[in-house]
Amino acid sequence: MKKTLQMPLIRKGVGMLCLALMLFTLISGFRVSAQPTEKRMDAIFTHAPLKEVFDFLEAQTGYAVNYFKDEVNLQDKVSLHLQQATTEEILKSALQQTHYSYQLDGRMIIIRKKQETPARVNTGKVAGTLLDEKTGEPIIGATVRTGSKGTVTDVKGQYILELPTGSYTLEISSVGYNNKKITQVNITTGQVVTLDITLSLAKGTLKGVEVVGTAQRETLSALYARQRNNIALSDGISAEQIRRTPDNNVAQVLKRISGLTVQDNKFVVVRGMSERYNNVLLNGSSLPSSEPNRRNFSFDIVPSNLIDNVVVNKTATADMPGEFTGGLVQVNTIDIPRQNFILFQAGTGWNNNSTGKDFYSTRRLNSDYWGAAGDERRWFNKEWKPAGYQAAIVDNDRATINAMNAKVPNFYGLHKYTAKPMQQYQLSLGGSKEVGEGRTLGLVLAGTYRHEENIENYDAWFRASPTIVDTAHEYQFITSVGAIGNIAYQTKKHKLVWRNIFNRRFHHDNIVQNATDKGRFGTQREYISLLETGDLFQTRLEGEHLLSKGGIKFNWFADHAKVNKEQPHTIYSQAQIEDFDEASGKQRLRWDVLRSDASNINEGGVFTYALEEKKQNIGGDFTIPFKVGELAQKIKTGYWGTFRKATYEQATLIPTTVERAPRGTQIADSIGFGRADYEIYTPENFGAGLLYYKPVSATGVSAADYYDGTQNLHAAYLMADLQPLEKLHIIAGIRYENNMMRVHNFASFADAQSANLLDTTVTYRESDWLPSLNIIYNLTPKINVRAAYSKTLARPDFRERASFVYYDLRLRQTVIGAKGLEYSRANNVDLRFEWYPSPVEILSVTAFYKKYKKPVETVNNQMADNKYSVFYFNLEDAENRGLELDYRHSFSFIKKTSNFWKNLFLSANFTIMESKVSYNEKKLRAEAQSIPYDPSMDSAATIRTRPLQGLSPYIINGGLSYQGNIIGANVTYNRIGRRVLFAGIDDYDDIYENPRDVIDLQLSARLLKQKMEIRFNVSDLLNQYYIDYFNKVPEANPPTSPSGLSNVDDPKGMGYNPDSDWKLKRTKRGTAFTFTISYRL
């Protein structure tokens, strides 16, 4: 029986959270008590100076009074005759006799001069976050002023100040910190200048109260401030940097971060570790896997224009999920704005390989343009139900079989369209409003739409057939829609945020190719219609609470995420090319009705799958700051619970005339060459019993192609953020994770004549203690040296542990799961030197080393029938080491007074890596072919060592950017080294991706008082070939290989050599040109 995720699991997580909080309360000695009643006092003053009133209040209430010395005259006289009055009643009565106002902030009373209503014409704003220079934490209650105008930072350390248009000098001060002046703050009408400021702690004084919140991360300087003071080693990219690239989704953005590469234009590889070794958080919450056949998340479904920043943590701390050994990718959507705005953006573009050219596709629906597959394509588990179909086969119920087959839609046949230009639109709005003294309500809404039609041209040679593809075109019809809705409520001590995001990506590929199968006579015309949709929805509620004057914080969150991925109706159709019809000017094709002994879709048919995964997270943590002398310390403890449920089903149907029809059976027309496939495979022919859909799979019936699973993960952690010396920072912690996973899928039939399946459920239970240690030494206020150690892990996913077979039409090979896969565990060591010459400049050098036990990889193996299959294996061990360099520097050193040189930046990151993974070739081959393994036959030659799958030996990113007040320009460069796309049991079966150079350009202009921005982008200017190849010369040499060589090493090394290597696939995608205009109100 299938298991479902019941509410008791959620309640168990809530119970563990409550228990952790109770234990923490006992350990820390923290007491929660009822709020005391407001004290009432008699206040009798006759013509007394304000200082006496303030001294009285400080003595009676414990409040501290803060004010501008040159703005508030303490000798101003007031008179009071109040009995049993509250603090606020005394303040109101006293200050209404003056030109001053007050604000209560925690246990602080802030006195300032009353402000006149600011002019609404010809004004702008300056806004930002005030940070502790050393710790990066926000500072509450600090004053920011210029002349007679000023404000005080809130609980998040944020401020906003409205000023008339002009140039100003800001003065910033806070108790215990050195004052600072910021000159040349230029205010433009209707615009907000983002200015994040740091203050240094004054010697011999105590630091101000630590409060809830972190730095606002919109600007590049804030991103580097957060990165510099992050307790874990990290790299990132901000919305400001993203806007200066032509990237339209997060997958394209990630390749610009140091140490990261992207596979298949959607899967991230961190430090050479393939996608299964990385984890992703969206707005702080872990996400389900978006793929049915691999443990990963498709980053291409998240539009880049909804992103505030992306940060990749490369070392672990105890408060992070323990399940990453490469990197933790944190994607954060846009937050509550500092000003009200409405932004509209529209764009168009073209590709020189696609736009305006013939575009072939199966029949389109109107819903395709909105990202919906449409009900007309869906048949699986609707009118056609696998269990009912299998029962009808067993009962030989032809009427039911014919009726169900007639419900499978007919989308056969290619239609000719014209590839249209790219379209892109975005509408977003947001704002915040004061809803009471010290209370703010904020809102952000955004929607985005993108549609593009691309053509890729390629030639290929498939080993599995073997088949030569000399002419092929892939027609890609892609629609993406997305929306976010965030609302926040903030007081002086509390903040609640509700975040929501939805994304849908509709990707319809039609692959049309002429293929020569060496095992058959002649050339075939083939097409594959592969339509895939992916939906992501996440809703998250989170809270931040300042619980005491001493800075004790409590944060919590609860969220729900859902991923739906499906191929509702994939078609693979073949025809034999007969001859050339001179009358029509076209080739004559013969579409065969397929034989009944086909075992999968590699000879034609229809395929469908549906994946649904739901994931809930709940958690909370306490942070207690304290001091040892004048040095700040911090203890943090918390709980994180994750509850997953996934369901996957697939079906493959092979059309044939009768259940045992021989190959070549045709429905002939008057000219004798047979009708087209769309005329043959009609619902009418199936309904009349002339045709029959045979379900096939690894088990023989479509009903067996499924898996489902549940996972319950409970984690608790304790970490200390300590500062034993002024320049030394130690973060140590321990995380405990208890995991239970159940995987349920088909095992066998009860008997050969029954439709009843014997399924199996395998339960895995594991517990792990995961220590982590990060040490930071501040050589100077701008230079850090970091060292880190952590133990992390990578768990096999449902699909990897489900023993069912998936056939990959693109690669012509099967992918087979492995019941009993074990955890991969890693020990990680990092050492980094980082220098921040200015808030917008960085130089960092990082060395890292990783040691793995039982890493999981997908490995190719040639089977007894000469076909290729991909298996999941636990390999023996692996190592990975590397060096990273990250650099960004202004050209202001050429001429410090020049705005041009100050705004011109050179940026680069470079990574070199070396890895090796070891395994016994004979043992793996025996496991793959289910034959006995004899260890006595082992020798040194049977142990193979090679690079990790997906690892590039080097990664190069570079860029030159300029951003003036009006004109901007940006040039970026990317290159990754040769990497193993698919690994084989022996080196002959390894598939490599050849390096290529990528150059992107952008020109931009800001007009109409910077309310309008125009951007022109060029993507992949060089348009070099994508080449996948085998480094061994094959026994049957392809046409490009020299004759006389047979299965030997490439004489020119491991790089691509067109004279010796077997070219698996060579693709041209074209250069894209886009034009975007945006206007902000």
N, C-alpha and C positions, 0 to 999 in steps of 0.2 A: 504494500500500500504506500502511496506517495505521502511524504510528510509535508506539512505546511508550517509556516512560522506562526506560532500561536502567541497570544498576548502574554502568557506567563513568562515567555522569554524576555519580553520588554520589561515586565514587572521585576524579573530577576535582575536585570541591569539596573533598574531604578533602585532596587533594594541594595545592591552592592554599592551604588553611588552613595546612598544614605549611610550605609555602614562605614564606608571609607571616610565620610565627613565626620561621623561620630568619633571614630578612632582618632582622626586628626585633631578634633577638638580636645580630646583627652590628652594627646601627646603634647600639643602646643600650649595647653593651658588657656586657650582662648575661650572666653565666656560670652555666650549670647544672652542678653537680658532685654527686658522691656525698655522702651524709650522713656527716660524720666520725664516727669511733668515739667513744663517750662517754668523757670523760677520767676517769681514776682517780687518787685522791690519798691520801696518808697524813694522817690527821687526829688529832693528839695534843693534847688539852686536859685540864687538871686543874683542876677547880673554877673554870672561866673564865666570864666574863660572855658572854651571848649575842652582844653586839656584836662580840666578837673572832671568834666563829664566822662571823657574817654578813660581816664585813670580809674574812676569809680566803676565803670562797666567792666574793665579788665580785672579789677579786684573782686567784683561780685559774681561775675559769670564765667571767667576763664577764657573769654574771647580775647584774641589779639587784634589790635586796631592798626591798620596799614593805611598810608596816605602819601601823597606827593608833598614834599616839604615846601617846594616853591609854589604850590597851588592851594594848599590849605593853611590858613592862618589860625594857629591854635589859641591865639589871644582874642579871637572874636567872642563877644559876650552873648550869653543866652540865659533865660530864666525858665525854671521848671518847677511845677508844684503838682507832682503825681504820686498817687498812693497805689500800692500793689499793681504796678505796671510791669509789662514784659519788656524784654530788651528792645524789641522792634518798636514798641509804643514809645519808649524813651528816645530812641534814635529819631523817629519821625517827628516827635514834638520839638526836639532840640534843633534838628537840621532844617525844619521849615522856617526857622528864624534866620537862616543863613542862605548862602548861594551854593551849598554843598548837598550831595546826595550820598546814599550809602548802598552797599551790597553785601549780603551775607554769603560767605563761601566756606562751607565746613565750619570750622571754629575760628574763622577770620572775618573781621569787619573791615571792608574796604571803603575808604572815604575819598571822594573826588569831587571836583567842581562840576556843577550841573552843566550838561551839554545842551546847547540849542539844537533844534531840529536841523540836521544837515541839509544843505541845499540839494535839491534833486536835479538841478541842471548843472552840467559841466563838472560832474564829480566822478570819481572812480574809487576803487578800494584797494587796500593792501591787506593780505591775509596770509596766515601761515601757522606754523607750529614752533613753539619755543622749546628747545631741547637742552638737556644737560650735556655739555661738550664731551664729557668723559664716558657717561653711561648710555647716552642716546635716549634717556627717558624724558618725557615731557615735564615741564615745570608749570605748576598751577599758581595762580594768584600773582603772577609777575605783571608789571606795568609796561605798556608800550605806548609811547607818546611822541608827539611832535608839536611844539608850541603849546597852545592851550588845549589841544585835542589829544585824547588818550583813551585807552581801554585796558582791560585786565584779562589775562589768559584764563580759559575755563578749565573744566576737569580733564579735558583731553590735551591741555597745554596749547590750545588753539586760540587765535585772536583774529578779529577782522575790524578794520578801521576805515571809515569812509572819509575821504578828503577831496577838496577841490582840485581840479587839474593843475599840475605843477610838479616841481621837484622838491623833495623834502629830505630832512635828516631825522631818522628815528632814534629815539633814546629808549633803551631797554634796561630795566632794573628789577631785581628781586632780592629778597632778604637772603643773605648768605652767599650771593654771587657777585662777581665783578660786573659793573655797569658796562654797556656797550653802545656805541653809536654806529648807525648804518647810514652812509651818505649816498646821494644820488639815487634816491628812490623816486622814480618818475611815475606819476599817476596820470593815466590816460582816461578820457571821458568814457564812462560805461564799461571799463575793463577792470579786471582784478589782477593785481600783481601778486604772484605767489612768492613769498619770502619766508623761508624757514631759517630760524636763527638759533645759534648755540650760545650759551653762557658758561663761563668757567667758574668753578667753585672758589670763593675767596679763601685765602689761607687763614687758618685759625677760627673758622666759623663752621657752624653746622649746616648741612644741606637742608633745603626745604622739604616739605612733606612729599613723599612718593605717592603718586596717584594712578588711577586707572587710565590705560591708553597707550598707544604707540604712535610713532611719527606718521604724519600724513605722507603718503607715498606717491603723490602725483608727480613731483618734479624729479629730475635726475639727481639733483643734489640730495634730496631726501632719501632716494633709493640708496645712494652710496653711504649716507649717514646711518641708515638702518643696517646696511651690509657691514659697515665698519664696526658697529657695536653689537652685531648679532652674536649670540653666544655660540652658534654653530657656524661652520665654514659654509659660505653660500656665494652664489653668483646670481645676477638677475638682469632684467630689462624692464624699463618703465614705459608707460603710455607715451611719454614724450619721445622716446627712442623709436617705439613702434610706429608712430605717425611718420617718421622719416624714412620708412621703408615701404616697398610695394606689397608687403605681406598682408594677406586677407584672412588668414586663420592662424590659430595658435601653433599648429605644426610648423608653419613657415617661420614663425617668430623664434621658436626654440633653437633652430639651427644657428642662430646668431649668438648664443650664449656659450661661454668658454667650456670646452669639454663635451659638448652635445652634438649629436648628429641625428638625422631623421631618416627612417626607412619607409619605403612605399608612400612617401609624402604624408605620413600620418603617425608613425610610431617612433617614439623617442628612444635614443640610445645614449646613456650617460656614462662617460668614461669607458666607452667600449663595451659596456654591459648591455645585452639585448633587452628588449622591452619588458620581459617578464621579471627582470631584476629591479625594476623601478616602480615607484608608487606615485599617485597623483592625488592632490587635495584641491578641491574647488571651493573657494571661500572657507577653507579650513576643514572641509569634510571629505572623507575618502569616497571614491566613486566606484561603481560596479565596472566590471570589464565590459567593453563595448563590442567585443569580437566573439563569434561563435567558435572559432577554431584556434584561438590563442589567448594567452593571459595578457591583456593589454588594454589601453585606452586610446581611441582614435582622436587625436588632438585636432584633426581637420574639421570636426563638427562644431568647434567653438569659434565664432567670428572674432577677429582681432580687435575690431573697433568697440567691443564691449568690455575690453580688458583694461584694468588699471595698472597691473604689473604682473610679472611672472618672476618668481624667485625659486632657485633650485638649491636645496640644501644637500651638500655632499658629505657631511658628517652628521652623526646622530646625537641627539640628546634624549634624556629619559621621557620627556613629554611628547616626543614624536612617535608615530607608529613604527614598530620594530621591523616591519616588513619592507625594507628596501636595502639593497646592497650596492646599487649604482647611485641613485639619487632620488630625492623626494621633490617632485615638481609641484609647486604651489601656485595655482592660478587664482588671481583675485579680480573680481569684476568691479566696475566703477562704483564708487562709494557716494555717500551723501555730499552734495556740493556745498561750497562756501558762498555761492551766489546763485540766484535764480537764472535759469537759462532755458532757451529752446534752440536746438541745433538740428538743421536739416542738411543732409549730404546726398549728393547724387553723382554717379559716375558711369562712364562707359569705357569700352576698350576693345581692342582687336588683337588677334594673334596672326602672325604672318604665315602660319602653317594651316590655319583653319578658316578664319572669317571670310565669308563670301564664297566658299567652296562647297562642292556637293557633300552632303551629310546624309549617311544612310542609317536607318533605324527601323526597328519594328514599330507598329502603330502607336502613336502617341495619344495621350488623353489630356484634356484640358487641365486636370488636376496636377499633371507633371510640372507645370510652370509654378505651382504653389508648393511643391515638395511632397505631394501626397501620391501614393501608388495607385489609389482608386480601388473600389470594391470590385470592379469588373475584372481585375487581374487576380483577385484572391479566390481560391477554390479549396485550398487545403484546410481541413477541419471545419469546413462549412458544408456545402452540398456533398463534397467528397471527403469521407471520413475513413481513415486508415483501418480502424478496427472493423467497421462495417464492410469495407472492401475485402479484407482478409477473410472474414466470415463467409462472404458470398463466394469467394474462390474455393474455400473448403467445401461448401455446399453445392458448388457448380451451379449457382443461381445466376444464369446468364442475363436475365431480365434486369436484375439489380446491378450487375456489373455494367451492362450497356447504359443504364440510366445514369449511374454515377460518372462514367467516363464522358458522357455527353455534357456534364457540367464543367469539365475542364475547358477553359476558354481557348479560342483559337487566335493567338497573336503571332502566328507564323507569317513569314514574308517580310521583305525589306521595302521600305518606302524611301523615296529620295526627297530630302529637304535641302535647305541652304543654311549653312552655319551662320548664325546671327552674332552681332557684337555682344560683348559682355554688358550686363546691366547691374548696377548696385545702388541701393538706396538705404538711408538710415534716418530715422527721426527719433530724437531723444529730448527729454525735458526733465528738469529737476529744480529743486529749490528747498529752502528751509525757512521756517517762520517761528518767531518767538510766540509761545503760547502761555506765557506766564513768566514770573521772575525766575531767571536762570533755567528755563525749560524751553527746549527747542524740538520742533517736529520737522523732519526732513524726508524728501521723497525723490526718487529717481525712477523714471520710466524710459525704456528704449526699445526700439524695434529695428531689425535690420533684414534686408533682402538682397540676395545676390544670385544671378543666373549667368551661366556661361556655357558655351558649346565649343569644344576643342576636338582637334583631330591629331592623333599620333600615328606616324608611319614607322613601320619596323619590318625587319626580316629576322628569321629565327631558324633554329635547328633543335628539335626536341629529341632527346635520347629515347624517351619512353616508347615512342612509336616504332622505329625512329621516323621522324617526319621533317622534311625541309619545307619551310615557309618562305617563299621568295618574294611575295608581295602581300602586305597586310596593312590594314588601317583600323585603328580603334577610334570610334566616334563616341565622345563623352558628352553627355547631356547632364548638367549639374545644377541643382537648385538648392540654395541654403536659406533658411529663415531662422531668425532668433529673436528672443525678447528677454528683457529682464525687468523686474519690478522690485525695488528695495524701499523700505520705509523704516525710519529710525526715530526713536524718542529718547531725548537726553536731558538729564537734570545735572545738577552739580556733582552728584555722587553716583549716578546710575545711568546706564545706557542700554536700551533694548533695540535690536535690529532684526527685522524680518527680511530675508533675502530669497528671491525667486529667480530662476533662470530656466528657459526652455530653448532648445536648439533642435533643428531638424535638417538633415542633409539627405537629399535625393540624388542618387548617382546612377545613371543609366548608361552602361557601356554596351556598344554594339561592335563586335570584332568581326571583320570580314577579311578572309584570307584565302589565297590559293595555296594548297598544301599537297606535296608529293609524298605519299607514304611508301617507304622503301619495301614494305612487305606486301604491297598491292600494285596493281597495274594502273598507270595513268595518274592524272592530277584531279584533286577534289576542290570544289568551292565550298567553303565552310563559313558559317557565321554563328556567333554566340551572342545572344541577347541576355545581358547580365544586369538586372536592375536590383539595386540595394538601397534601402532606406534605413536611416538611423535616427532615433529620437533620444534626447536626453532631457530629463526634467529633474530639478532639484529645488526643494524648499527647505529653508534653514532658519531657525529661531535661535538667537544667541543673546546673552546678557552679560554685562560687565558691571560690577558693583564695588564701590569703595566702602568698606565696612567700619573703618575706624580712622581716627586722627593719625594713628601710627602708620597708615598706609596698607592695612590688610585688605587684600582684594579677593573676590570670588568671581570667577568666570564660569559660564556654563553654556551648553548648546544642545540642541536636538534637531535632527534633520531626517529627511526622507529623500532618496534619490531613486530614479527609475530609468533604465535603459531598455529600449526596444530596438532590435535590429532584425531585418527580414529581407529575404529575396522572395517575393510573392510568386514570381513566374519566370524562371530562367529557362531559356531555350538554347539547345545546341542542335543544329541541322546541317546535314551533309548532302552534297550532290556530286555526281560524277560529271566532269567536263567531257562532253562527247566530241563535238567538232564546232566549227565556226559557221554560223548561218549568214551567208552573204546578203540575203534579202533584208534581214533586220539589222545586220551589222553587229550582232551579238553572238556570244558563245552559247551553244546548246547544252542544257543541263539535264541530267536524269536524277530525279529524287527517288531514292529507294525507300520502300517500307522496310524497316529494320528486322533482323532476325530475332528470334526469341531467346537465343542462348547468350545474349549480351549480359555482362555481369555488372556494368555500371554505365554511366552516361557518356563514356568516351566514344560511343558510336552514334550518339544522337538521342534526343529525348527532352523531357522537361524535368525541372528540379525546383524545389522550394524548401525554404527553412524559415523558422521563426525563433528568435531568442528573446526572452524577457528576463530581466534581472532586477530585483528590488533590493535596496540596501538602506538600513536605518542605522544611524549613529546617535549615541547619547553620551554625554560626559560633562565633567566639571572639574575645577581645580581651585585650590586655595594657594595664595602666595602671601607669605609673612616676611616683611622686611625688618631688619634690625641693624644695629650698629655695634661695631667693636672699635671703641675709640671714635674716630671720625670716619671710619671706613664702612661703607654700606655692604650689607650681606643680605641674602635672601634664601628662603626655604620654600619649595613648591611641592605640592602633592596633589594627586588627582586620579580620576578613573575615566576610562574610555571603553564603551561597549559598542560592538558592531554586530549586526544581524543581517544575514544575506539569504536570499532565496533566488535560484535560477532555474529556468525551464527552457529546454531546447528540443525542437522536433524538426525532422527533415523528411522528405520523400523524393524518390526518383522514379519516374515512369518512362518506360521504353515502349514506343508505339510499334505494333506489328499487325499483320493482317489476320492471322489466327495464332493460337497459342504456340504452335510449332511450325510456323511458316518458314520456308527456306529463304536465304538471302536472295534478293533480286526480284521478289514478288512485287508487281507494280499494278497501279490502276491506270491503264493506258488511255490516252486520248486519241483523237483522230490522226495526229501526225506521228504517233508511235513513240515519242520520246517521254511520255508520261507527263502528268500534270505537275504544277509547282506544289511545294509542300503546303502552302496555305490553302490549296484546293483539295489536297488529300486529307489533311488532318483536321477535318471539320467536325463539329459536334454531331452533325447529321450522320456522317459515316460511322462514328463511334456509337451513336444511339441505335443505329440499324444493325449493329453487330458485325459490320464489315471490317472494323478495326478494333484493336484491343490494346489497352494500356497495361503492360506487364510491370508490376512494382519490383524493383531490384535494389539490393543493398548488400552489405557484407554478410547479412544474415539471411538474405533471400526475400524479405518482405519489408515494405516501407514502414509498417507499424513498429518495427524494431529499432528504427533510427531515432533515438531520443536519449536524453539524459536529463536528470534534474538533481538538484542538490540544495542543502542548507548548510549554513556556517554560522556559528555563534562564537564570538571572540570577546573575552573579557580581559581588560588590561588595567593594572594599577601601577603607579610609579611614585618615586620619591627622588627629588633632586635638590642639590644645594648649589647656590650661586654665591661663591665666597670670594672675598678680597682680603687675603692675609696681609698683603703689602699694597702700598698705594698703586704700584704699577703692575701688580700680579693679580690675575683673575682666574679662578679655578671653578669649573662647572662639572660636578660629578653627580652621577645618578644611577639608579637601578630601575629597570622596568620588568614587570612580570606579566607574561601573556599566557592565557589558557585558551586553547582553541579546540573546537569540536567541528568536524566536517563530515557530512553524510553525502555520499554519491550514489544515486540510484539509476540503473540502466538495464537494458535487456541482456540476458545471459544465454538463453537457449529456448527451444520449443519444448512443451511438455511431451509431445510425440510428433511424428512426421505428418500425421493426418489432422492435427488439431490447430486451431487458430489461437489457442491459449499460450501465452508466453510465460516462461519462467524468468522472472526478473531477479535482480540482486541489489542489495543495499550494503555498501561498505562504509563503516564508520571509522574515522581517524580521530584520535585524541592525542594532543601534544601540549606540553607546557615548557616554557622557556624563561630563563632569567637572562636579561640583556643589559649588561653594564655599559656605561659610556663615560668618557672623561675628555673634557676640553680645557686646555690651558692657553691663556692669552697673556702675553707680556707686552706692555706699552713701552716701547723704547723711547718714544716721544709722543706728544698728543696726536701726531699724524702717522705714526709708524707702529704697526702691531706685528708680533711674531706669534703664530698659533701652532699648537700641536694638539692632535686629537686621536683618540682610540675609541672604537665601538665594536660591539658584537651585534650583528644583524642577521636577518634570515629572509628567505624567499620560499613561500609555500606553493606547492602545486595547486592549480586551480581545478574547478569542476571538470572542465573539458579534458584537461591533461590526465586526470584520473579516471575518466570514463572510457571504457574500452569499446568505442564504436568507431566507424570508418567514415571519413569525409573525403569526397573526391574533388580535387582542385582542378577545375577545368582549364585554368590558365597554364598551369605547369604540367598537366596531364599525369598527375600522380595522386595516390591516396595518402591521407594523413590518419594515423592510427594512435589512439590514446593508450595509456598504460596504467592499468590498475596496480596500486601499490607503490607509486612514486613517493619518494621520501623528500623531506625538507632539504633545501640547500642552506648552509650556514656559512657566514663569512666573518673574518676578523679584518678590521679596517684600520689603517694607520695613515694619518695625514700630517703634513708639515707645511706651513705657509708663512711667507713674508709679504706684508702688504703696506703700501705707502700711499697716503692720500694727500698729495701736494696742495689740493684745494678741494672744496666740496664737490666739484664736477670733474676731478681728475683722479686717476688711480694707476698704480703699478703694483701688480701682485705676482708672486712666483709660488707655485704649489707643487709639492712632491707627494705622491700617494702610493700606497701598496695595499693589495687585497689578497687574502688567501681564502679559498673556497673549499668546502667539503661537500661532495655529492652534488655538483651543479647539474641542472637539468638543461638539456639541449635537444633540439629536433635534428635527427640524423637521417640522411638518405641511405637507402640500401636497395640494390638491384635484386629483385626476387627471382624465383625459379622460372617464371614465365617471361623474364627479361623486362618486366615492367618495374617502375620505381615506386617505392613507398617511403613515407616519412614517419619515423617513430620518435616517441618521447623516451629519453633515457636519462637515468642518473649516471653521470660519468664519475670518475674516481676523485679527481681533485683538479684545481685550477689556480693560477696566479695571474695577477694583473698589476702592473706598475706603470707609472707615468709621471710626466712633468707638464704643468700648465703655466702659461704666461698670459696675463691680462693687462692691457695698457690703454689708457685714454689720456690725452694731453692736449692742452691748448697751445696755439702758436703765439700767445701773447708775449713770450720771451723775445720775439723779434722786435716788437714795439709795444710797450705796455700801455701807451696812451691811445693806441689805435683800436677802434671798435671792430674793424675787420679782422685783425689778427686775434683779438680776444675771443671772437665768435667762431673761429676756424679750429676744428678739432681733428686730430688723428687718433683713430682707435684701432686696436688689433687684439686678437687673442690667438694663441698657438698652443696646441697640445700634441705631445708625442707619447705614445703608449706601446707597451710590449706585454704580451700575454701568452700563456700556454695552458692547454688543457690536455690531460692524459687519460687514456682508456685502452682496454684490451680489445683489439679488433676482432679476434676470433670469438670472444665472449659476446660482444654486441651482435655479431652476425648470427650466432646461434640463437640468441634471444629473438632477433627479428624474424628468423625463419622457423622458430619453434622446433629446433632440433637440439639433441643433447650436446652439451659443452664438455670437452675433455681437457682439464687443466694440464694434464701431462704433456700435451702437445704444444704448450706455450714455449716461446723463446723470446729473446730480447726484441726480435723484429715484430712480435705481435703487439707490443705496447706502442701506441701511436701518440705523438705529441704534436699539437698544431695550435694556431691562434684561436681565441674564443670566437664563436659565431657573432657576427655583427660588429666586431672591433675594427676600427680604422687605426693604422699605425700612426697617423698624424691627422690633425684638423687645423685648418687655417681660416681665420676670419679677419678681414681688414676693412677699414672704412675711412673716408675723408668727408667731413661734413661742415657746412657753414650755415648758420642761421642768423640773419640780420633782422632788423625791424620789419623789413618788407620782403626781401629776397632770401630764399634758402636753396641749398643744393646738397646732394648726398650721393656718394659713390660707395658701394659695398662690394666686397670680394669674398668668395667662399670656395674652399677646396677640401675634400676629404681624401684620405689615402685609400688604397685598395683594401677591400674588406670581404670577409666570407659571408655571402648571402645565405647559402645553404651548405651545411657541412655533410660530408660523406663519411662512411665507416673507414674507407681508405682515401688517400689523397686524390685518386682519380675522379672521385665523385664530388669533390669540393667545387662549389660555384662561387665565383668572385664577381664583384662589381668594380669596374674600372674607374679610376679617378676622373673628374672633369672639373673645369674651371667655370665658375658662375660669377658674372658681374651684373649688378643691378644699379640703376640710376634713378634719381628723383630730382625734379626741379619744383620749387614751390614759390608762391607769392601771397602775401597778406595785404588785402586792400580794404577800402571803406572803413578806415580807422580800426583795422585788424579784425573786423567782424566777418570778413569773407576770406577764405583761403582757397587757393587753386593749386592742385598738385598734378604733375605729369610724371608717370612712372614708366620705366622700361625694365622688364624682368627677363633675366637670362639673355643678356645681350649677345653673348658668343654662340649660343645655341649649339653646343657641342653634343655629340652622340652620347646617349646612355648605352653602355655596353656591359652585358653580363657574359662571362666566359668560363671555360674550363682550362686549367693551366696545363693539363696533360694532353698530348696529341692522341686522339682516339684511334682505336684499331681500324674502324672504317672512317677514313679521313674525310672531313667535309671538303667542299670544293676549294676553300681558301687555303687548305693545308698543303704543304709540299708532299709529293708522293714519296714513298719509301720509308716514311717515319711511322712507327707504330707504338703507341702507348709508352712514350718515353718522356723524360723531363724536358721542359722548354729550354732550349739551349741559351735563351736570353734572359732567364730568370723568371721570377714570379709575376712580374708586370705583364700587361696585355701585349701580346706579340701577334699581329694579324697573320704572320707567316707560319706560326706553329700552333697557336691556341685554337681551341674549338669555340667559336663564337655562338653562344646560346641565343642571344637576342641583342639586336642593335636598334635603337629607337631615336627618332627625331620628334621633338615636341613643339618647336618653334619659339619665337620671341614674342612676348606679350607687351602691349602698349596700353596704358590706361590713363584716363583723364578724369579727375575728381574735383568737384567744387562743393564747398561747405559754407554755410552761413549761420552765424550764431546771433540770436537776439538777446 
